[in-house]
């Protein structure tokens, strides 16, 4: 029952509400979609498909089928109450899409803050939780990563610890601390990607090694950026959950995350490569790029 969200907009409880399969009559296939009443139509009736069955020669069997959207009417103006909403540069809110490369902990601040820096809104399903139960509630997320043809390429799930006790309504200090930790992790991850690509460029381009400003080619990132990211994000998650402690609410998150990034960078370069003078020079410059975050954080 805790997973059934309350709509943010006012609803008319006297309006008949039924899921599509509970309707008395079949819908008009050429008519507009039904109004989004609460809760059945909002949760189960926002999309409609049409299926064409191809019969066999004797019309006794189905030998093929086609499925497509069944209406040309514009999508009804509503959002899934279970999804985080991100605000784009145009000010419009869009549902955050699943990503197999983004772990659940990187969305925690958007579950605790009603409005995470005006850039994201938490799911409405988490807006009206019973206060006395928050300390025991976790969030489970399910993701389906798809390609452009709507073919599932990855399916995953993850569960948080009982973090909802730190929603800003209950503990604004802890909610903001978790947000700072998340922002720091993202900033370090982005800087690590740049530093690893910079190191690859300097190690493999003699002119770049002496240049004051190195121009990177986005199409030639080299192998170190991906290798470093693969080592950094699991380490950053461990640091994040260690910082998720009310007693460490005043602990700056940047130093431990930068340390994790420096280790990830060294591991990505490898001990054999680091013995090369060009790689050693590139490593020194890349590490300086990461350490500059500590100066900007003070």
Secondary structure by P-SEA (a helix, b strand, c coil): ccccccccccccccccccccccccccccccccccccccccccccccbbbbbbbbbcccccccccccccccccccccccccccbbbbbccccccccbbbbcccccccccccccccccccccccccccccccccccccbbbbbbbbbbcccccccccccccccccccccccccaaaaaaaaaaaaaaaaaaaaaaaaaaaaaaaacccccccccbbbbbcccccaaaaaaaaacaaaaaaaaaaacccccccccccaaaaaaaaaaaaaaacccccccaaaaaaaaaaaaaaaaaaaaac
